[in-house]
């Protein structure tokens, strides 16, 4: 039999286990031109929360009563496709199923000769590529500038900070615990850090940690932290809107300070993006990240959860900050 996780109901506010359903169905068999895949590693990411809403977005929403999907590393168990053989490992957007068939479209072969397979869901996957391309295409950091990163201990933020150091920037991270502050400074090389949970005045805290102002702000959280960062931006500053996890579970449209005057008077660029905007750049980005890893300029952390049944809980835990770096489920 085959285990499958469905979206049972659309969450109202923060997702809970009751919004998911684990079912069993017959194990599929590949047809001519198809391969049978067995999931090995499953990525859970905050952006999946947006796909649980029934609204237009940059990617189609999940349908109630159907399997969810995310980035998955899978093993080819059986092949009737000339482009794949038994024992190959592939990476792609796949459904939350233990076993599934595919015609191979959208799948990339990966191997563990130089790096663990899990790295292709993290630092060498969409996570690392998001950090690299968002910073390169929009942030455009230059040597000597100050880079501020929110969600700095997370999968994307920790890579952004390290790339900033490679580029010669002063890098300041915003995170939510003293443990995470120690981690981003000692493991990832951040120059300074702010614990937003123990800070009453974020505008002042950012000003103190960034005495020369902020040239590039890489935003993973949105909300009040974004408001405070904007008040500290330098002339011609760049704001990279990558994520807004602080608002993903809001049931109403959040309101905040009007930003027009701030953007105008300092000629600030603020641009949102999804990594799929830069698909043609994925290959070069992955090669650059791999090169930095080989040169020991980049490192990463993972939180690994075991068990297919625990995929929903691992996803929910993201919103409580229980992950250290990339959250991955081992099937």
C-alpha positions as CSV (number, residue, x, y, z in Angstrom):
1,X,0.0,0.0,0.0
2,X,1.0,3.6,-0.5
3,X,0.7,6.4,2.1
4,X,-0.5,9.8,0.9
5,X,-1.1,13.1,2.7
6,X,-4.0,15.2,1.6
7,X,-5.2,18.8,2.3
8,X,-8.3,18.0,4.3
9,X,-9.4,21.6,5.0
10,X,-8.1,25.1,4.3
11,X,-6.5,26.5,7.5
12,X,-7.9,29.5,9.2
13,X,-4.9,31.2,10.8
14,X,-2.0,28.9,11.7
15,X,-2.3,25.4,10.2
16,X,-3.0,22.5,12.5
17,X,-2.9,18.7,12.1
18,X,-6.7,18.6,11.5
19,X,-6.1,20.4,8.2
20,X,-4.3,17.3,6.8
21,X,-5.4,13.7,6.2
22,X,-3.2,10.6,5.9
23,X,-4.7,7.9,3.7
24,X,-3.6,4.7,2.1
25,X,-4.1,3.7,-1.5
26,X,-2.9,1.1,-3.9
27,X,0.8,1.4,-4.8
28,X,1.0,2.7,-8.4
29,X,2.6,0.9,-11.4
30,X,4.5,2.7,-14.1
31,X,3.2,2.7,-17.6
32,X,5.4,2.8,-20.8
33,X,7.5,6.0,-20.6
34,X,7.1,6.4,-16.9
35,X,9.2,5.8,-13.8
36,X,8.2,4.7,-10.3
37,X,9.5,6.9,-7.6
38,X,10.0,6.4,-3.9
39,X,10.3,9.5,-1.8
40,X,13.4,9.8,0.3
41,X,13.6,13.4,1.5
42,X,10.8,16.0,1.6
43,X,11.2,19.7,1.9
44,X,8.7,21.8,3.9
45,X,8.7,25.5,3.4
46,X,6.8,28.5,4.6
47,X,5.5,29.5,1.2
48,X,3.4,26.4,1.1
49,X,1.0,28.2,3.5
50,X,0.0,30.5,0.7
51,X,-0.9,27.6,-1.5
52,X,-3.4,26.5,1.1
53,X,-5.5,29.5,0.4
54,X,-8.1,29.5,-2.4
55,X,-6.8,32.6,-4.1
56,X,-4.9,33.7,-7.1
57,X,-1.1,33.8,-6.7
58,X,2.1,33.1,-8.6
59,X,1.5,29.4,-8.2
60,X,-1.7,27.3,-8.3
61,X,-3.3,26.7,-4.9
62,X,-3.6,23.2,-3.4
63,X,-7.0,21.6,-3.8
64,X,-9.0,20.3,-0.9
65,X,-9.1,16.5,-0.9
66,X,-5.9,16.2,-3.1
67,X,-2.2,15.6,-2.2
68,X,0.0,18.5,-1.3
69,X,3.4,18.8,-3.0
70,X,6.8,20.3,-2.4
71,X,10.4,19.7,-3.3
72,X,11.3,16.1,-3.0
73,X,14.4,13.9,-3.5
74,X,13.2,10.5,-4.8
75,X,14.7,7.2,-5.9
76,X,13.8,5.5,-9.2
77,X,12.5,2.1,-8.1
78,X,11.4,1.0,-11.6
79,X,11.9,2.6,-15.0
80,X,10.1,2.3,-18.3
81,X,11.6,5.6,-19.5
82,X,14.9,5.5,-21.4
83,X,16.2,8.7,-19.7
84,X,16.1,7.1,-16.2
85,X,17.4,3.9,-14.7
86,X,16.6,2.0,-11.5
87,X,18.7,3.5,-8.7
88,X,18.8,7.1,-10.1
89,X,18.0,9.9,-7.6
90,X,15.9,12.8,-8.8
91,X,14.9,16.2,-7.5
92,X,11.6,18.0,-8.3
93,X,8.2,19.2,-7.3
94,X,6.4,16.0,-6.3
95,X,3.3,15.0,-4.4
96,X,3.3,14.0,-0.7
97,X,3.2,10.3,-1.5
98,X,5.6,7.5,-0.5
99,X,5.4,6.2,-4.1
100,X,4.3,7.9,-7.3
101,X,4.8,7.6,-11.0
102,X,6.2,10.3,-13.3
103,X,7.0,10.8,-17.0
104,X,10.2,12.5,-15.9
105,X,9.2,16.0,-16.9
106,X,10.5,18.6,-14.4
107,X,12.9,16.2,-12.7
108,X,16.6,16.6,-12.4
109,X,19.1,13.8,-11.6
110,X,21.2,14.3,-8.5
111,X,23.9,12.3,-6.9
112,X,25.7,12.2,-3.5
113,X,29.3,11.9,-4.7
114,X,30.3,15.3,-3.5
115,X,27.4,16.5,-1.3
116,X,24.6,14.7,0.6
117,X,21.4,14.3,-1.3
118,X,19.5,16.5,1.2
119,X,21.7,19.4,0.1
120,X,19.7,19.6,-3.1
121,X,16.6,20.6,-1.1
122,X,18.6,23.2,0.8
123,X,21.7,25.1,0.0
124,X,22.1,23.6,-3.5
125,X,18.3,23.6,-4.1
126,X,15.6,26.2,-4.3
127,X,16.6,27.5,-0.8
128,X,20.2,28.4,-1.7
129,X,19.2,29.5,-5.2
130,X,16.6,31.8,-3.7
131,X,19.2,33.4,-1.5
132,X,21.8,33.7,-4.3
133,X,19.5,35.1,-7.0
134,X,17.4,37.4,-4.8
135,X,20.6,39.0,-3.4
136,X,22.3,39.1,-6.8
137,X,19.4,40.3,-9.0
138,X,17.8,42.8,-6.6
139,X,20.0,43.4,-3.6
140,X,23.2,43.9,-5.6
141,X,25.5,44.2,-2.6
142,X,28.8,45.9,-2.9
143,X,32.0,45.7,-0.8
144,X,31.8,47.9,2.2
145,X,28.0,48.1,2.3
146,X,25.7,47.0,5.2
147,X,23.4,44.0,4.6
148,X,20.6,43.4,7.0
149,X,18.9,40.0,7.0
150,X,15.7,39.0,8.8
151,X,15.0,35.3,9.4
152,X,18.8,35.2,9.6
153,X,19.0,31.7,11.2
154,X,16.6,30.2,8.7
155,X,17.4,28.2,5.6
156,X,17.4,31.2,3.2
157,X,18.6,33.9,5.6
158,X,21.7,32.0,6.7
159,X,22.8,31.6,3.1
160,X,22.1,35.3,2.3
161,X,24.3,36.3,5.2
162,X,27.2,34.2,4.1
163,X,27.0,35.4,0.6
164,X,27.0,38.9,1.9
165,X,30.3,38.2,3.7
166,X,31.8,36.7,0.6
167,X,30.9,40.0,-1.2
168,X,32.7,42.0,1.5
169,X,29.7,43.4,3.3
170,X,29.0,44.1,7.0
171,X,26.2,41.7,7.7
172,X,23.6,42.0,10.5
173,X,21.0,39.4,11.2
174,X,17.6,39.5,12.9
175,X,16.5,36.3,14.6
176,X,14.4,35.1,17.5
177,X,16.6,33.6,20.3
178,X,20.0,34.0,21.9
179,X,20.9,30.5,20.7
180,X,20.2,31.6,17.1
181,X,22.2,34.8,17.6
182,X,25.2,32.7,18.7
183,X,24.7,30.4,15.7
184,X,24.6,33.0,13.0
185,X,27.6,34.8,14.4
186,X,29.8,31.8,15.2
187,X,28.8,29.4,12.4
188,X,27.7,31.7,9.6
189,X,30.0,34.7,10.2
190,X,27.4,37.5,10.8
191,X,29.0,40.6,12.2
192,X,26.1,41.5,14.6
193,X,22.7,40.2,15.5
194,X,19.4,41.4,16.9
195,X,16.9,39.3,19.0
196,X,13.6,40.7,17.9
197,X,11.7,38.8,20.7
198,X,13.6,40.7,23.4
199,X,13.7,44.1,21.6
200,X,11.1,46.7,22.4
201,X,12.2,49.2,19.7
202,X,13.3,47.6,16.5
203,X,14.0,50.9,14.7
204,X,16.5,51.8,17.4
205,X,18.0,48.4,17.6
206,X,18.7,48.3,13.9
207,X,20.2,51.8,14.0
208,X,22.5,50.7,16.8
209,X,23.6,47.6,15.0
210,X,23.9,49.4,11.6
211,X,25.6,52.7,12.6
212,X,26.2,53.5,8.9
213,X,22.7,52.7,7.9
214,X,21.3,49.8,5.8
215,X,22.2,49.5,2.2
216,X,20.5,46.2,1.4
217,X,17.7,44.6,3.4
218,X,16.9,41.0,2.6
219,X,13.4,40.5,4.1
220,X,12.1,37.1,5.0
221,X,9.5,38.1,7.6
222,X,7.6,41.3,6.6
223,X,5.4,43.0,9.2
224,X,6.8,45.4,11.8
225,X,10.4,44.3,11.2
226,X,10.1,45.5,7.6
227,X,8.7,48.8,8.9
228,X,11.6,49.3,11.2
229,X,14.2,48.3,8.5
230,X,12.8,50.8,6.0
231,X,13.3,53.6,8.6
232,X,17.0,52.8,8.6
233,X,17.6,52.5,4.8
234,X,20.3,54.6,3.2
235,X,19.9,56.6,0.0
236,X,19.6,54.3,-3.0
237,X,19.0,51.3,-0.6
238,X,17.6,48.1,-1.9
239,X,14.9,46.0,-0.2
240,X,14.5,42.4,-1.3
241,X,11.1,41.1,-0.5
242,X,11.6,37.3,-0.4
243,X,9.1,36.2,2.3
244,X,6.6,37.5,4.9
245,X,6.2,34.6,7.3
246,X,5.0,36.9,10.1
247,X,1.8,37.6,8.1
248,X,1.2,34.2,6.4
249,X,-1.3,33.1,9.0
250,X,-3.2,36.4,9.3
251,X,-6.9,36.1,8.7
252,X,-7.2,39.7,7.6
253,X,-5.1,41.9,5.3
254,X,-2.4,43.5,7.6
255,X,-2.0,47.3,7.7
256,X,1.1,49.3,8.6
257,X,3.0,52.5,8.0
258,X,2.6,54.0,4.5
259,X,6.0,53.6,2.8
260,X,5.7,55.9,-0.2
261,X,7.4,58.9,1.4
262,X,10.3,56.8,2.8
263,X,10.9,55.2,-0.6
264,X,10.7,58.5,-2.5
265,X,12.9,60.6,-0.2
266,X,15.7,58.0,-0.2
267,X,15.3,56.7,-3.7
268,X,14.8,53.1,-2.3
269,X,14.1,50.1,-4.5
270,X,11.8,47.6,-2.9
271,X,11.1,44.6,-5.0
272,X,9.3,41.3,-4.4
273,X,10.2,38.1,-6.2
274,X,9.8,34.4,-6.3
275,X,12.7,32.2,-7.3
276,X,10.8,31.0,-10.3
277,X,11.2,34.5,-11.8
278,X,14.8,33.5,-12.5
279,X,14.5,29.9,-13.8
280,X,17.0,30.4,-16.6
281,X,19.6,31.3,-14.0
282,X,19.2,28.2,-11.8
283,X,22.1,26.3,-13.4
284,X,24.8,29.0,-13.0
285,X,23.5,29.8,-9.4
286,X,23.8,26.2,-8.3
287,X,27.3,25.9,-9.8
288,X,28.4,29.0,-8.0
289,X,27.0,27.8,-4.7
290,X,28.7,24.4,-5.1
291,X,32.0,26.1,-5.9
292,X,31.7,28.2,-2.7
293,X,31.0,25.0,-0.7
294,X,34.0,23.3,-2.1
295,X,36.1,26.3,-1.1
296,X,34.6,26.2,2.4
297,X,33.1,29.6,2.0
298,X,29.6,28.3,2.6
299,X,28.1,26.0,5.2
300,X,24.6,25.1,6.2
301,X,22.4,23.5,8.9
302,X,19.4,21.2,8.7
303,X,16.6,20.1,11.0
304,X,15.8,16.6,10.1
305,X,12.5,15.0,11.0
306,X,12.0,11.3,10.5
307,X,8.8,9.6,9.2
308,X,6.5,10.3,6.3
309,X,3.6,10.7,8.7
310,X,5.4,13.6,10.4
311,X,5.5,15.9,7.3
312,X,2.5,18.0,8.4
313,X,3.9,18.6,11.9
314,X,7.3,19.5,10.5
315,X,5.6,22.1,8.3
316,X,3.6,23.5,11.2
317,X,6.8,23.7,13.3
318,X,8.2,26.2,10.8
319,X,5.8,28.9,12.2
320,X,7.1,28.3,15.7
321,X,10.7,28.7,14.7
322,X,11.6,25.2,15.7
323,X,13.8,24.6,12.7
324,X,17.6,25.2,12.7
325,X,18.2,26.0,9.0
326,X,16.5,23.9,6.4
327,X,13.6,21.7,7.6
328,X,13.7,18.3,5.9
329,X,11.7,15.1,6.5
330,X,13.4,11.8,5.9
331,X,10.8,9.3,4.6
